[in-house]
């Protein structure tokens, strides 16, 4: 049996009772280590679980899944995923491969950023499509996220923006030369995300959002040091120090808002007067 076990958002104690039972009895335990990270390291997990854990990087999961699935027809194999197991399409591919090999699969769900972001005070049923923001480079500035944001905003819905992480990534030079040398990990911040979003709006000029659009920056959601900061996109460009360490996410507010959302999120505002003024002018008008 292949078990896909969600670990939740924060630390070693977020695993469910059912998930922990699976981990303790499995022949092998893998930790998917590139679509997201926990706020604790591998050694802490191993100590809590009382057994070794194998880190499964992108190359193993996407190119060598047969090693993960080895003997899973007759043994239990646990594949641990930060958040919920199906928060990334990679894990769907793993299940499809298991089906091809006639390996039974069972899922142990857990909290993910898709549900955890409700702690920011916005009603989850007012969210539209989720988008991802990647690190821009000098010659690569993808803006496909913009169309999804605009569709959400056109019908008044909030947009959850998932921010890029770079773990065990190679430079173009090392990749071309076949050298297994990896760059230091990088985690996108809310400030970087807000800046890139405004750059794309400046290029596209379609009015999906602007410097005065309201948004919420979120850091370490579900953890003991969880932090939210609310403000305009322009204000959030300068809030990385307040938000602190990774992981960061962001929500761009839609106009279909409720007064309870205003009251709840206002507590996190950088400048409450600005927040109130922009809310009164642009939000809560589409029901």
Buried (B, 14 or more C-beta within 10 A) or exposed (E): BBBBBBBBBBBBEBBBEBBBBBBEEBEBBBBBBBBBBBBBEBEEBBEBBEBEBBEBBBEBBEEEBEEBBEEBEEEBBBBBBBBBBBBBEBBEEBBEBBEEEEBEBEBBBBBBBBBBBEEBBBBEEBBBEBBBBBBBEEEEEEBEBBBBBBBBBEEBBBBBBBBBBBBBBBEEEBEEEEEEEBEEEBBBBBBBBBBBBBEBBEEEEEEBBBBBBBBBBBBBBBBEEBBBBBBBBBBBBBBBEBBEEBBBBBBBBBBBBBEEBBEBBBEBBBEEEBBEEBBEEBBBEEE
